[in-house]
Amino acid sequence: MPSEGSTVPRGQLLWQPSAERIENSNLADFMKFAEARRGQAFRTYEALYDWSVEDVGAFWESVAEFCGWVRSGSYSAALSTSSMPGVRWFEGVHLSYTENLLYPSHGVEDPGKPAIIFESESAARRRVLSFAELREQVARCARGLRALGVKPGDRVAALTPNVPEAVVAMLAATAVGAIWSSCSPDFGVQGILDRFGQIEPVVLFGADGYEYNGKRHGLGARLRAVCEAIPTIRNVIVYSLAGPSVDGIPHGQSWDEFLDGPSSEWTFEHFPFAQPLYILYTSGTTGKPKCLIHGAGGVLLKHLEEHRLQSDLKPDDVVFYFTTCGWMMWNWLVSALASGSTIVLYDGSPLHPDPGRLFRMVDRSGVTKFGTSPRFLATVEKAGYVPRKHHSLATLRTIFSTGSPLHAEQFGWIYDAVKSDLQVASISGGTDLVGCFVLGSPLAPVHAGEIQCRALGMKVESLDDNGRAVVGEKGELTCSTPFPSMPLGLWNDPDGSKYRAAYFERFPGKWHHGDFIEITERGSVVIYGRSDATLNPGGVRIGTAEIYHVVEGVQEITDAIAVGLEEDGDVKILLFVVLVSGRSLDGELVDSIRTRIREATSPRHVPAEVHQISEVPRTISGKPVEMAVARVLRGEDPGNRDALANPESLEQFTPR
């Protein structure tokens, strides 16, 4: 463990699981389970990983058997064909995604066990729903959807904060075979229409408002605008703890009215393994977002593997991830119900009224698995807040982090400032697969700045420009094995040409994800950022994350974005920084920034120019948009401004 205030080099060993923790892990049990069924010994994670990518069908079949999914029907092979795209899984199997989450195979013998704990900025709004209560509300909501004539394949959309009603509505929609799609309430009207307008939902769930930073924001006008622009919407169901008004909302009905009626027994209808479950969206920074269709069986199986095996979720776990309903981590979090775990939903700012907000929630709700982002952790660190000095955190066993690379110094800060006996599981994947390519393992040590391992069943490789798999070198993230949560396709792409172009064009037969990575000799992984934002000064490929890692450690800097511009046959790096309040950029600070980057990386990484800005342009999901900034600097159209959380921030940049 590093000492407080120390510099932590990448690769430094920070934590190792105890022998007891390893022995009691689900993954250790799975290795014994697989050994007994396959007649093959798995003594290490590496051995298990090798088998999982060599015999992909047998591996995923073993995951399904071990996790005890609820299904009907039969199949002759887990994997009918291994071609990518075009792979088919568990043909003949039928299931209900909703049933698997409401009646997981273990851990919920007591119907009074909490399924959802809801927290928000207002302590008075805290609620707990048991599995019995959740089942009852889902049954009532599903009955209501059937009464509205919702059929399998219909789209049900939601403009919603992260509240229990959103989970109920989603599980009810999937119970009747409808396809669920949601946006968070901070999306603007055009951003919502760019998404829901493509998929033409028949029912819209929504809230009349939401809270953020101590303020209430109304959603009535947005709901009306969406309904008026999308003629397929036949019904709008509005919920809010304040008692919503549906006045002026076409086809509006209150949540309580919609759920009202006598309780009744119901049975789950089973649908094919590949029944469409979700439509999720790419960021859409260059045009309208692509609509990714994900299947029920594939999402369920992938999440069971990631939760039960890689994340060691058990029925006594209380799982939290800070997310909105417009990010795939919401879908990932809700699936934790299938492992019998309790999930925690939070609505509001994670920093209101102070940096201790979420850490107080950990103690109050007994959170064992805490999910966040490097940006949140950096904000808490720069505020000088040390969670371990103010909170018990006795239940906390794992911190997940995603959204951007978690750099080595942040790993060190977590062990210094949060808790020393803790697994830090940096994870990375995407909306494209509703899951992870690389993530944590309960069997593996934690090394600073490195993701513990590649996901089981996913043959993730780093390919150089010649398509060779390399170790210890930077390259393109690819996956050469099929995996269950691959999209079924893209909406409005009948011949699959857009889907193939997006993921299989550069490396035929392999999934090309667009991340710039390195696989280390020990099997851990380092993410250097998006490959389309890679900088190439002097022909050397540099990931923007390498620069961000350094500048985030500069006390005066709160945020930054780096882009490359071609000039005189080379690429020069421009760095734009957001400084702490009251600080301005001067020659001394510029020299300090350049020196730190040179010493921590190489002379090639040093920016030719450093400029101060007021805020970094980001997507609605919080990712910096290097390519949009570069296009503005080149005098080009930056693309779809409605995909940005703060499109006005592009005005800070002028063409060169």
C-alpha positions in Angstrom: 0.0 0.0 0.0 1.4 3.5 -0.9 2.0 6.1 1.8 -0.2 9.2 1.7 0.9 11.7 -0.8 3.3 9.4 -2.6 3.7 9.1 -6.3 2.5 5.7 -7.5 4.2 4.2 -10.6 2.2 2.1 -13.0 2.4 -1.6 -12.1 3.1 -1.2 -8.4 1.4 -4.0 -6.4 -1.3 -2.4 -4.2 -3.5 -5.2 -3.0 -3.8 -9.0 -3.0 -6.9 -11.0 -2.1 -6.6 -13.1 1.0 -6.6 -16.9 0.7 -9.9 -16.9 2.5 -11.4 -14.4 0.0 -10.2 -16.4 -2.9 -11.5 -19.7 -1.5 -14.9 -18.3 -0.8 -15.3 -16.6 -4.2 -17.9 -17.6 -6.7 -15.1 -17.9 -9.3 -13.3 -20.6 -7.2 -16.5 -22.5 -7.0 -17.0 -22.2 -10.7 -13.5 -23.5 -11.4 -14.4 -26.7 -9.4 -17.8 -26.9 -11.1 -16.2 -26.7 -14.6 -13.5 -29.2 -13.6 -16.1 -31.7 -12.5 -18.1 -31.3 -15.8 -15.2 -31.0 -18.2 -12.6 -33.3 -16.7 -10.0 -30.6 -16.9 -8.2 -29.0 -14.0 -8.2 -25.2 -13.7 -5.7 -24.1 -11.1 -5.3 -20.5 -12.2 -7.3 -17.7 -13.8 -5.0 -17.9 -16.8 -5.8 -21.6 -17.3 -9.5 -21.0 -17.0 -9.3 -18.0 -19.4 -7.4 -20.1 -22.0 -10.1 -22.8 -21.9 -12.9 -20.2 -22.0 -11.7 -18.7 -25.3 -10.6 -22.0 -26.8 -14.0 -23.8 -26.2 -16.3 -20.8 -26.2 -19.6 -22.8 -26.4 -18.7 -25.1 -23.6 -17.6 -22.2 -21.4 -20.9 -20.2 -21.8 -22.9 -23.4 -21.4 -21.1 -23.9 -18.1 -21.8 -20.4 -17.0 -25.5 -20.9 -17.7 -25.5 -24.2 -15.7 -23.5 -22.8 -12.8 -25.7 -19.6 -12.5 -28.9 -21.6 -12.7 -30.8 -19.5 -15.2 -34.5 -20.0 -15.5 -35.4 -21.2 -19.0 -37.5 -23.7 -21.0 -36.9 -25.5 -24.3 -33.9 -27.4 -25.4 -30.8 -26.9 -27.6 -28.4 -29.1 -29.4 -25.4 -26.7 -29.1 -24.7 -23.6 -27.1 -23.1 -22.0 -30.2 -24.7 -22.9 -33.6 -22.2 -20.9 -35.6 -19.1 -19.0 -34.6 -19.0 -16.5 -37.5 -18.9 -12.9 -36.6 -21.3 -11.3 -37.3 -24.1 -13.8 -37.6 -23.4 -15.9 -34.5 -26.4 -17.7 -33.0 -26.6 -18.8 -29.4 -28.8 -21.4 -27.6 -31.2 -21.9 -30.4 -34.3 -23.6 -28.9 -34.0 -22.0 -25.5 -36.8 -19.7 -24.3 -36.7 -17.5 -21.2 -38.0 -14.4 -19.5 -35.4 -11.8 -18.6 -37.8 -10.4 -16.0 -38.4 -13.8 -14.3 -34.6 -14.3 -14.0 -34.2 -10.9 -12.2 -37.3 -11.2 -10.0 -36.8 -14.9 -9.1 -33.1 -15.5 -9.1 -31.9 -19.0 -8.6 -30.6 -18.4 -5.1 -30.5 -15.9 -2.3 -34.1 -14.7 -2.2 -35.9 -17.3 -0.2 -37.2 -14.4 2.0 -39.5 -12.3 -0.2 -39.0 -9.5 2.3 -35.3 -9.2 1.4 -34.6 -5.8 -0.1 -34.4 -5.7 -3.8 -34.0 -1.9 -4.3 -32.7 0.8 -2.0 -33.4 4.2 -3.4 -31.4 7.2 -2.3 -31.5 10.8 -3.5 -30.3 14.3 -2.5 -33.3 14.5 -0.2 -33.0 12.1 2.7 -36.8 12.2 3.0 -37.2 10.4 -0.3 -35.3 7.3 0.7 -37.2 4.1 0.0 -36.7 0.4 0.2 -38.5 -2.1 -2.0 -38.5 -5.8 -1.1 -38.4 -8.5 -3.7 -42.1 -9.2 -2.9 -43.0 -5.5 -3.4 -41.0 -5.3 -6.6 -42.7 -8.4 -8.0 -46.1 -7.0 -7.2 -45.4 -3.6 -8.8 -43.9 -5.3 -11.9 -47.0 -7.6 -12.2 -49.3 -4.6 -12.0 -47.3 -2.6 -14.5 -47.1 -5.5 -16.9 -50.9 -6.0 -16.7 -51.3 -2.3 -17.5 -49.1 -2.6 -20.6 -51.0 -5.6 -21.8 -54.3 -3.7 -21.3 -52.8 -0.9 -23.5 -52.2 -3.5 -26.3 -48.4 -3.6 -26.0 -47.1 -6.6 -27.9 -43.8 -8.4 -28.2 -41.4 -6.3 -30.3 -43.2 -3.0 -29.5 -40.9 -0.3 -28.2 -41.5 1.1 -24.7 -39.4 4.2 -23.9 -38.7 6.2 -20.8 -37.5 9.7 -20.0 -36.7 9.2 -16.4 -34.4 9.9 -13.5 -32.8 6.9 -11.7 -35.8 5.9 -9.5 -37.5 2.6 -8.7 -40.4 3.3 -11.0 -37.9 3.1 -13.9 -36.8 -0.4 -12.9 -40.4 -1.5 -12.5 -41.4 -0.2 -15.9 -38.4 -1.8 -17.6 -39.1 -5.2 -16.0 -42.8 -5.0 -16.9 -42.0 -4.0 -20.5 -39.5 -6.9 -21.0 -42.0 -9.3 -19.3 -44.5 -8.7 -22.1 -41.8 -9.0 -24.8 -41.5 -5.3 -25.5 -38.1 -3.6 -26.2 -37.0 -1.1 -23.5 -35.1 2.1 -24.2 -34.4 5.0 -21.8 -32.9 8.4 -21.7 -31.9 10.4 -18.6 -33.8 13.6 -17.8 -30.9 15.9 -18.6 -31.2 15.1 -22.4 -32.5 18.0 -24.4 -35.6 17.6 -26.6 -33.6 17.1 -29.8 -31.3 14.6 -28.2 -34.3 12.6 -27.1 -35.9 12.8 -30.5 -32.6 11.7 -32.2 -33.0 8.5 -30.2 -36.7 7.8 -29.6 -37.7 9.3 -33.0 -35.8 6.5 -34.7 -37.4 3.6 -32.8 -41.0 4.9 -32.7 -42.2 3.8 -29.2 -45.8 3.1 -28.5 -45.7 3.9 -24.8 -43.6 6.5 -23.0 -42.8 6.5 -19.3 -41.7 9.7 -17.7 -41.3 11.8 -14.6 -42.6 15.3 -14.1 -39.2 16.4 -12.8 -36.0 15.5 -11.1 -33.5 16.9 -8.6 -30.0 18.0 -9.2 -27.6 20.1 -7.1 -30.4 21.1 -4.7 -32.8 22.3 -7.4 -35.9 20.7 -8.9 -36.1 20.6 -12.7 -39.4 20.2 -14.5 -39.9 17.7 -17.4 -43.4 18.4 -18.4 -42.5 20.6 -21.3 -40.1 18.0 -22.6 -42.6 15.2 -22.3 -45.2 17.2 -24.3 -42.6 18.1 -27.0 -41.6 14.4 -27.4 -45.2 13.2 -27.6 -46.1 15.9 -30.2 -43.1 15.0 -32.3 -43.5 11.2 -32.2 -47.0 10.2 -33.4 -46.5 6.5 -32.6 -46.7 7.2 -28.8 -50.2 6.2 -27.8 -49.9 6.4 -24.0 -47.7 8.4 -21.5 -47.4 7.2 -17.9 -46.1 9.9 -15.6 -44.6 9.3 -12.1 -43.1 11.4 -9.4 -42.8 11.4 -5.7 -44.3 14.8 -5.6 -47.6 13.7 -7.2 -47.3 14.4 -11.0 -49.7 16.4 -13.0 -50.5 15.1 -16.5 -52.3 18.2 -17.5 -51.3 19.2 -21.1 -49.5 15.8 -21.7 -51.2 14.0 -24.6 -52.5 10.6 -23.7 -51.2 11.2 -20.1 -52.0 9.0 -17.1 -50.5 9.0 -13.6 -48.4 6.1 -12.4 -50.7 5.4 -9.4 -53.7 5.3 -11.7 -51.9 3.0 -14.1 -50.9 0.5 -11.4 -54.3 0.7 -9.7 -56.4 -2.5 -9.6 -56.7 -5.8 -7.8 -53.6 -7.9 -7.3 -53.6 -11.1 -9.4 -51.3 -14.1 -10.0 -49.4 -14.1 -13.2 -47.1 -16.3 -15.1 -44.0 -15.4 -17.1 -44.2 -15.8 -20.9 -40.9 -17.2 -22.2 -39.5 -15.8 -25.4 -36.6 -17.0 -27.7 -33.0 -16.5 -26.4 -32.5 -13.8 -29.0 -35.7 -11.9 -28.2 -34.9 -8.2 -28.5 -34.6 -6.7 -24.9 -33.0 -3.3 -25.1 -32.2 -0.6 -27.6 -29.2 1.4 -26.5 -27.5 4.3 -28.3 -24.0 5.3 -29.3 -23.0 8.8 -28.4 -24.0 10.2 -31.8 -21.3 12.9 -31.9 -21.0 12.7 -35.7 -24.7 12.3 -36.5 -27.7 10.6 -35.1 -26.9 7.9 -32.6 -26.8 4.4 -33.8 -29.5 2.3 -32.2 -28.0 -1.0 -30.9 -30.5 -3.9 -30.4 -29.5 -6.3 -27.6 -31.1 -9.7 -27.0 -32.5 -10.9 -23.7 -30.6 -14.2 -23.3 -27.3 -12.7 -24.4 -27.5 -9.8 -22.0 -28.6 -12.0 -19.1 -25.8 -14.5 -19.7 -23.1 -11.9 -20.1 -24.2 -10.1 -16.9 -24.4 -13.3 -14.9 -20.8 -14.1 -15.8 -19.6 -10.5 -15.1 -21.5 -10.3 -11.8 -21.2 -13.7 -10.4 -17.7 -14.7 -11.6 -15.7 -11.6 -12.2 -17.4 -9.3 -9.6 -18.2 -12.0 -7.0 -21.7 -10.8 -6.4 -23.6 -12.8 -3.8 -27.1 -12.5 -2.3 -25.7 -10.6 0.7 -24.1 -8.0 -1.5 -25.5 -4.4 -1.8 -24.5 -3.1 -5.2 -24.3 0.6 -6.2 -23.2 2.3 -9.4 -23.5 6.0 -9.9 -25.3 6.2 -13.3 -28.2 7.7 -15.1 -30.8 5.8 -17.1 -29.2 7.0 -20.3 -26.0 5.0 -19.7 -25.5 1.2 -20.1 -24.2 1.0 -16.5 -27.9 1.4 -15.4 -28.8 -1.8 -17.3 -25.7 -3.5 -15.9 -26.6 -2.5 -12.3 -30.2 -3.6 -12.6 -29.1 -7.1 -13.8 -27.4 -7.6 -10.4 -30.9 -8.6 -9.2 -30.4 -11.9 -11.1 -27.6 -12.7 -8.6 -29.9 -12.2 -5.7 -28.1 -9.0 -4.7 -29.7 -5.7 -3.5 -29.2 -2.8 -5.8 -29.0 0.9 -4.8 -30.3 3.6 -7.1 -29.3 7.2 -6.6 -30.9 10.2 -8.1 -29.1 13.6 -8.0 -25.6 15.0 -7.9 -22.9 12.8 -6.3 -21.3 15.9 -4.8 -24.4 17.6 -3.3 -24.1 19.0 -0.7 -20.5 17.9 -0.3 -18.0 15.3 -1.5 -19.1 12.9 1.3 -22.6 12.4 -0.1 -22.1 9.0 -1.6 -19.8 7.7 1.1 -22.5 8.5 3.7 -24.8 6.4 1.5 -22.3 3.5 1.7 -22.5 3.5 5.5 -26.3 4.0 5.7 -27.2 1.4 3.1 -24.4 -1.1 3.8 -23.0 -0.9 0.2 -20.4 -3.7 -0.4 -19.7 -2.9 -4.1 -19.4 0.7 -5.1 -19.3 1.9 -8.7 -18.0 5.3 -9.8 -15.8 7.0 -12.3 -12.2 8.4 -12.3 -13.7 11.9 -12.8 -15.7 11.6 -9.5 -12.7 10.3 -7.6 -10.5 13.1 -9.0 -13.0 15.7 -7.9 -13.2 14.2 -4.3 -9.4 14.1 -4.2 -8.9 17.7 -5.4 -11.4 18.9 -2.8 -9.1 17.5 -0.2 -11.7 15.1 1.1 -10.4 11.9 2.8 -13.4 9.5 3.0 -11.8 7.2 5.6 -11.5 10.0 8.0 -15.2 10.7 8.0 -16.9 7.4 7.3 -16.7 3.8 8.6 -16.9 2.1 5.1 -16.9 -1.2 7.1 -19.1 -3.0 4.5 -17.2 -1.8 1.4 -15.2 -4.6 -0.3 -14.9 -3.5 -3.9 -14.7 -0.2 -5.9 -15.6 -0.4 -9.6 -14.5 2.4 -11.9 -15.3 3.1 -15.5 -16.1 5.8 -18.0 -12.4 6.7 -18.6 -9.1 5.1 -17.6 -8.2 5.1 -13.9 -4.6 6.1 -13.7 -2.0 4.8 -11.3 -2.0 7.8 -8.9 -5.8 7.4 -8.5 -5.4 3.8 -7.6 -2.9 4.9 -4.9 -5.3 7.6 -3.7 -8.1 5.1 -3.2 -5.9 2.9 -1.0 -4.7 5.9 0.9 -7.8 7.9 1.3 -10.7 5.4 1.1 -9.7 2.0 2.4 -6.6 -0.2 2.3 -8.3 -3.6 2.2 -10.3 -3.2 -1.0 -10.4 -4.6 -4.5 -10.2 -1.8 -7.0 -11.7 -3.2 -10.2 -11.3 -0.8 -13.1 -13.5 -2.1 -15.9 -14.0 -1.2 -19.6 -16.3 -2.2 -22.3 -19.2 -0.3 -23.7 -22.8 0.3 -24.8 -22.0 -1.8 -27.8 -21.9 -5.0 -25.7 -23.7 -3.8 -22.6 -20.8 -5.2 -20.7 -17.0 -5.5 -20.4 -14.0 -6.7 -22.4 -11.6 -6.2 -19.5 -12.5 -6.0 -15.8 -11.7 -7.4 -12.3 -11.1 -10.9 -10.9 -11.5 -11.9 -7.2 -8.5 -14.1 -7.6 -6.0 -11.5 -8.9 -3.9 -8.8 -7.3 -4.4 -5.1 -8.1 -1.5 -3.3 -9.8 -1.6 0.5 -10.1 -3.0 1.8 -13.4 -3.8 -1.6 -14.7 -7.1 -3.4 -15.2 -6.8 -6.8 -13.6 -7.6 -9.1 -16.5 -9.5 -9.9 -19.7 -13.1 -11.1 -19.3 -13.6 -14.9 -19.5 -14.9 -16.0 -22.8 -13.6 -12.9 -24.6 -10.4 -13.4 -26.6 -9.3 -9.8 -26.3 -6.1 -8.9 -28.2 -4.1 -5.8 -28.9 -3.4 -5.7 -32.7 -0.7 -3.6 -34.3 -1.1 -1.8 -37.6 -0.3 -5.0 -39.4 -2.9 -7.0 -37.6 -0.5 -8.9 -35.4 -1.4 -9.6 -31.8 1.2 -8.0 -29.5 1.9 -8.1 -25.8 3.6 -5.2 -24.0 2.9 -2.9 -26.9 0.0 -0.5 -27.7 -2.6 -1.6 -30.3 -6.2 -1.8 -31.3 -8.6 -3.7 -29.0 -10.2 -6.6 -30.8 -12.1 -9.6 -29.8 -11.8 -12.7 -32.0 -14.3 -14.9 -30.1 -18.1 -14.4 -30.3 -19.8 -13.4 -27.1 -23.5 -13.7 -26.1 -24.1 -9.9 -25.7 -23.1 -9.0 -29.2 -25.8 -6.7 -30.6 -28.5 -8.5 -32.6 -28.0 -5.6 -35.1 -28.7 -2.0 -35.6 -32.2 -0.5 -35.9 -33.1 0.4 -39.4 -30.2 -1.6 -40.9 -32.1 -4.5 -42.6 -29.1 -5.9 -44.5 -26.6 -5.5 -41.6 -24.2 -3.3 -43.6 -24.0 -0.5 -41.0 -23.4 -3.1 -38.3 -20.6 -4.8 -40.2 -19.0 -1.5 -41.1 -19.1 -0.3 -37.5 -17.3 -3.3 -35.9 -16.0 -5.8 -38.5 -14.6 -3.8 -41.4 -11.0 -3.1 -40.3 -10.3 -6.6 -39.0 -12.6 -9.1 -40.8 -13.9 -11.8 -38.5 -12.9 -9.9 -35.4 -14.8 -7.3 -33.3 -12.9 -4.0 -33.6 -13.9 -1.9 -30.6 -11.9 1.3 -31.2 -9.9 1.5 -28.0 -6.2 1.9 -27.9 -4.8 -0.6 -25.4 -1.8 -2.6 -24.1 -1.9 -6.2 -22.7 0.9 -6.6 -20.2 3.1 -9.7 -19.7 1.1 -10.5 -16.5 -2.2 -10.4 -18.4 -3.4 -7.1 -17.1 -4.6 -4.4 -19.4 -4.0 -0.7 -19.8 -6.5 1.5 -21.8 -5.0 4.6 -23.5 -8.2 6.1 -24.8 -10.2 5.9 -28.0 -8.1 5.0 -31.0 -9.9 7.6 -33.2 -8.6 10.2 -30.8 -5.0 8.9 -30.8 -2.3 11.5 -31.4 0.5 10.8 -33.8 3.4 13.3 -33.4 6.4 12.1 -35.2 4.6 8.9 -36.2 4.4 7.8 -32.6 0.9 6.7 -31.5 -0.1 8.4 -28.2 -3.3 7.8 -26.3 -4.9 10.9 -24.9 -5.3 9.1 -21.6 -1.5 9.2 -21.2 -1.6 13.0 -21.1 -4.7 13.2 -19.0 -3.1 10.9 -16.4 -0.4 13.5 -15.9 -2.4 16.7 -16.0 -5.0 15.4 -13.6 -2.3 15.2 -11.0 -1.6 19.0 -11.4 -3.4 20.6 -8.4 -4.3 23.7 -10.4 -6.1 21.7 -13.2 -9.6 20.4 -12.8 -10.2 19.1 -16.3 -8.4 18.9 -19.7 -8.8 17.8 -23.3 -6.0 17.2 -25.8 -6.2 17.1 -29.6 -3.8 16.7 -32.5 -3.6 19.0 -35.5 -1.7 18.3 -38.6 0.9 20.9 -39.5 3.9 20.8 -41.9 3.6 17.1 -42.4 3.5 16.3 -38.6 1.0 16.4 -35.8 1.2 18.9 -33.0 -0.6 18.4 -29.7 -2.8 21.1 -28.3 -3.8 20.9 -24.7 -6.7 22.8 -23.3 -7.1 23.0 -19.5 -9.7 24.0 -17.0 -8.2 25.6 -13.9 -9.4 25.9 -10.3 -11.5 29.0 -9.5 -9.4 32.1 -9.4 -6.3 30.6 -11.1 -5.2 31.8 -14.5 -2.8 30.2 -17.0 0.6 31.8 -17.0 4.1 31.0 -18.3 5.2 29.4 -15.1 2.2 27.0 -15.0 2.6 26.1 -18.7 6.3 25.3 -18.1 5.3 23.2 -15.1 2.7 21.3 -17.1 5.1 20.6 -20.0 7.9 19.5 -17.6 5.6 17.1 -15.8 4.3 15.5 -19.0 7.9 15.1 -20.4 9.2 13.5 -17.2 6.2 11.2 -16.8 5.9 10.2 -20.4 8.2 11.3 -23.3 9.2 14.5 -25.2 6.7 13.3 -27.9 3.8 13.8 -25.4 4.6 17.4 -24.6 1.9 19.8 -26.1 3.1 22.4 -28.5 0.4 24.7 -27.1 -1.4 25.0 -23.8 -4.6 27.1 -23.5 -7.1 27.8 -20.7 -10.8 27.1 -21.3 -13.8 27.3 -19.0 -15.1 23.7 -19.5 -14.4 20.6 -21.5 -16.9 19.6 -24.2 -18.4 16.3 -23.2 -21.1 13.9 -24.4 -24.2 13.4 -22.4 -22.6 10.4 -20.8 -19.6 12.5 -19.8 -16.9 11.6 -22.3 -14.6 14.3 -23.7 -15.1 14.8 -27.5 -11.6 15.3 -28.8 -12.7 14.7 -32.5 -15.4 17.4 -32.3 -12.8 19.9 -30.9 -10.3 19.0 -33.6 -12.9 19.5 -36.3 -13.7 23.0 -35.0 -10.0 23.9 -34.9 -9.8 22.7 -38.6 -12.7 24.9 -39.5 -15.1 21.9 -40.1 -18.5 21.1 -38.8 -18.1 19.5 -35.3 -21.0 17.1 -35.9 -24.1 16.5 -33.8 -24.2 19.2 -31.1 -27.3 17.6 -29.6 -25.1 14.7 -28.5 -23.2 17.0 -26.1 -24.1 17.8 -22.6 -22.6 21.3 -23.1 -22.6 22.2 -26.8 -22.0 25.9 -26.1 -18.5 24.9 -24.8 -17.4 24.4 -28.5 -17.6 28.2 -28.9 -14.4 28.5 -26.9 -12.5 27.0 -29.9 -11.8 28.9 -33.1 -10.5 27.6 -36.4 -6.7 27.7 -37.0 
